[in-house]
Amino acid sequence: MKVSKYAKAVAGALAAGATALGVALADNSITTQEGLTVAAAVLATFGLTWAVPNK
């Protein structure tokens, strides 16, 4: 099965974003800082995971 070279990065970014969002929603509200943290987690994970080639 051939998987797109972006699939790994998208899956990792979604997992990181969901985890960060879950922590941010612990108090039932999201501050600007928490929103930025979620965005940074998604972007950093996507970029770092995409940079590692699939084997």
C-alpha positions as CSV (number, residue, x, y, z in Angstrom):
1,M,0.0,0.0,0.0
2,K,1.4,3.4,-1.0
3,V,0.8,6.1,1.5
4,S,1.3,9.8,0.6
5,K,4.5,11.3,2.0
6,Y,2.3,13.8,3.8
7,A,0.1,11.2,5.6
8,K,2.6,10.6,8.4
9,A,3.0,14.3,9.0
10,V,-0.8,15.0,9.0
11,A,-1.5,12.1,11.4
12,G,1.2,13.4,13.8
13,A,0.0,17.0,13.6
14,L,-3.6,15.9,14.3
15,A,-2.5,13.9,17.3
16,A,-0.4,16.7,18.7
17,G,-3.1,19.2,18.1
18,A,-5.7,17.0,19.8
19,T,-3.5,16.5,22.8
20,A,-2.7,20.2,23.2
21,L,-6.4,21.1,22.7
22,G,-7.4,18.6,25.3
23,V,-5.1,20.1,27.8
24,A,-6.2,23.6,26.9
25,L,-9.9,22.7,27.4
26,A,-9.3,21.4,30.9
27,D,-10.9,24.5,32.3
28,N,-13.6,24.8,29.7
29,S,-12.1,27.8,28.0
30,I,-9.2,28.6,25.6
31,T,-7.0,31.6,26.2
32,T,-5.0,33.3,23.4
33,Q,-1.8,31.7,24.8
34,E,-3.4,28.2,24.8
35,G,-4.6,28.7,21.2
36,L,-1.1,29.7,20.2
37,T,0.3,26.7,22.0
38,V,-2.0,24.4,20.1
39,A,-1.1,26.0,16.8
40,A,2.6,25.8,17.6
41,A,2.3,22.1,18.5
42,V,0.5,21.3,15.2
43,L,3.0,23.3,13.0
44,A,6.1,22.0,14.8
45,T,4.9,18.4,14.7
46,F,3.9,18.6,11.0
47,G,7.2,20.2,10.0
48,L,9.4,17.8,12.0
49,T,7.5,14.7,11.0
50,W,7.4,15.7,7.3
51,A,11.2,16.3,7.3
52,V,11.9,12.6,8.2
53,P,11.6,10.5,5.0
54,N,9.3,7.4,4.9
55,K,11.1,4.1,4.4
